Amino acid sequence: MFKILILAYLIGFDPIETQRTFQMEETYSTMSECKANLLAQHPDQTYEVMREFVTDVEFHWDWLAAGCKNDETGETFIIEPTYPKGKPDELLGIELDIRELET
């Protein structure tokens, strides 16, 4: 079983101190299904799953990384935001080493 995990931080606060991993409800049988859902884009070129997440958490959290993970096999696929308008102020000077998403 594959699940989508999102590493996020509380907007306006220290991302290192407030980071938290969220799990989306839906699960998938294959990595291909999970990746297709994770990478699906809205017409404005944002990820659909991220729009759902940000809305669900009432715009209080922003994502640092998201991915598909199978806890049984350890298989993962991770994406990170690109910040085309520049990083938010609270992320300036912070480089995260995201190799694995944990629940």
Contacts in CASP RR format, 6 or more apart in sequence:
PFRMAT RR
TARGET T0000
AUTHOR 0000-0000-0000
METHOD contacts of the structure
MODEL  1
MFKILILAYLIGFDPIETQRTFQMEETYSTMSECKANLLAQHPDQTYEVM
REFVTDVEFHWDWLAAGCKNDETGETFIIEPTYPKGKPDELLGIELDIRE
LET
1 27 0 8 1.000
1 28 0 8 1.000
1 29 0 8 1.000
1 70 0 8 1.000
1 71 0 8 1.000
1 72 0 8 1.000
2 27 0 8 1.000
2 28 0 8 1.000
2 29 0 8 1.000
2 30 0 8 1.000
2 31 0 8 1.000
2 33 0 8 1.000
2 34 0 8 1.000
2 68 0 8 1.000
2 69 0 8 1.000
2 70 0 8 1.000
2 75 0 8 1.000
3 23 0 8 1.000
3 24 0 8 1.000
3 26 0 8 1.000
3 27 0 8 1.000
3 28 0 8 1.000
3 34 0 8 1.000
3 68 0 8 1.000
3 69 0 8 1.000
3 70 0 8 1.000
3 71 0 8 1.000
4 23 0 8 1.000
4 24 0 8 1.000
4 26 0 8 1.000
4 34 0 8 1.000
4 37 0 8 1.000
4 38 0 8 1.000
4 49 0 8 1.000
4 66 0 8 1.000
4 67 0 8 1.000
4 68 0 8 1.000
5 21 0 8 1.000
5 22 0 8 1.000
5 23 0 8 1.000
5 24 0 8 1.000
5 66 0 8 1.000
5 67 0 8 1.000
5 68 0 8 1.000
5 69 0 8 1.000
5 101 0 8 1.000
5 102 0 8 1.000
5 103 0 8 1.000
6 21 0 8 1.000
6 22 0 8 1.000
6 23 0 8 1.000
6 24 0 8 1.000
6 49 0 8 1.000
6 50 0 8 1.000
6 53 0 8 1.000
6 63 0 8 1.000
6 65 0 8 1.000
6 66 0 8 1.000
6 67 0 8 1.000
6 101 0 8 1.000
7 19 0 8 1.000
7 20 0 8 1.000
7 21 0 8 1.000
7 63 0 8 1.000
7 64 0 8 1.000
7 65 0 8 1.000
7 66 0 8 1.000
7 98 0 8 1.000
7 101 0 8 1.000
8 19 0 8 1.000
8 20 0 8 1.000
8 21 0 8 1.000
8 22 0 8 1.000
8 53 0 8 1.000
8 57 0 8 1.000
8 61 0 8 1.000
8 62 0 8 1.000
8 63 0 8 1.000
8 64 0 8 1.000
9 15 0 8 1.000
9 16 0 8 1.000
9 18 0 8 1.000
9 19 0 8 1.000
9 20 0 8 1.000
9 61 0 8 1.000
9 62 0 8 1.000
9 64 0 8 1.000
9 90 0 8 1.000
10 18 0 8 1.000
10 20 0 8 1.000
10 60 0 8 1.000
10 61 0 8 1.000
11 59 0 8 1.000
11 60 0 8 1.000
11 61 0 8 1.000
11 62 0 8 1.000
11 88 0 8 1.000
11 90 0 8 1.000
12 88 0 8 1.000
12 90 0 8 1.000
13 90 0 8 1.000
14 90 0 8 1.000
15 64 0 8 1.000
15 90 0 8 1.000
15 91 0 8 1.000
15 94 0 8 1.000
15 96 0 8 1.000
16 94 0 8 1.000
19 64 0 8 1.000
20 61 0 8 1.000
21 101 0 8 1.000
21 102 0 8 1.000
21 103 0 8 1.000
22 53 0 8 1.000
22 57 0 8 1.000
22 61 0 8 1.000
23 103 0 8 1.000
24 49 0 8 1.000
24 52 0 8 1.000
24 53 0 8 1.000
26 37 0 8 1.000
28 34 0 8 1.000
28 37 0 8 1.000
28 68 0 8 1.000
31 68 0 8 1.000
31 70 0 8 1.000
31 75 0 8 1.000
31 77 0 8 1.000
34 67 0 8 1.000
34 68 0 8 1.000
34 77 0 8 1.000
35 68 0 8 1.000
35 77 0 8 1.000
37 48 0 8 1.000
37 49 0 8 1.000
38 47 0 8 1.000
38 49 0 8 1.000
38 66 0 8 1.000
38 67 0 8 1.000
38 68 0 8 1.000
38 77 0 8 1.000
38 79 0 8 1.000
39 47 0 8 1.000
39 79 0 8 1.000
40 47 0 8 1.000
40 48 0 8 1.000
40 49 0 8 1.000
41 47 0 8 1.000
41 48 0 8 1.000
42 48 0 8 1.000
42 51 0 8 1.000
47 66 0 8 1.000
47 79 0 8 1.000
49 66 0 8 1.000
50 63 0 8 1.000
50 66 0 8 1.000
53 61 0 8 1.000
53 63 0 8 1.000
53 66 0 8 1.000
54 61 0 8 1.000
54 62 0 8 1.000
54 63 0 8 1.000
62 88 0 8 1.000
63 81 0 8 1.000
64 80 0 8 1.000
64 81 0 8 1.000
64 96 0 8 1.000
64 98 0 8 1.000
65 78 0 8 1.000
65 79 0 8 1.000
65 80 0 8 1.000
65 96 0 8 1.000
65 98 0 8 1.000
65 101 0 8 1.000
66 78 0 8 1.000
66 79 0 8 1.000
66 101 0 8 1.000
67 76 0 8 1.000
67 77 0 8 1.000
67 78 0 8 1.000
67 79 0 8 1.000
67 101 0 8 1.000
68 75 0 8 1.000
68 76 0 8 1.000
68 77 0 8 1.000
69 75 0 8 1.000
69 76 0 8 1.000
69 77 0 8 1.000
69 101 0 8 1.000
70 76 0 8 1.000
71 103 0 8 1.000
76 100 0 8 1.000
76 101 0 8 1.000
78 98 0 8 1.000
78 99 0 8 1.000
78 100 0 8 1.000
78 101 0 8 1.000
80 98 0 8 1.000
83 91 0 8 1.000
END
